[in-house]
Amino acid sequence: MITPSQIRMARAGLGISVRVLAERSRVAESTIHRFEAGRGGMQTGTLERLQSVLEDGGAIFIAADAAGGAGVRLKT
């Protein structure tokens, strides 16, 4: 499961605003803002849609159990 920080990092790396991510994933901007700020959870299906959009854009999510902890890198 990806974290709020990973979503922020992926968006920053890809240059995608919350508005654009919301449009592409069909998730409300307020839901994304709330999750990124750590003020609420997110249903698995909704989180999967966000992850899919970010991965399609070139983000690779690194699991929390990996050496160094959770993170994001971009496809080259």
Summary of the structure (lengths in Angstrom):
residues: 76
radius of gyration: 11.5
end to end distance: 23.2
largest distance: 33.4
contacts: 196
relative contact order: 0.22
helix: 53%
strand: 11%
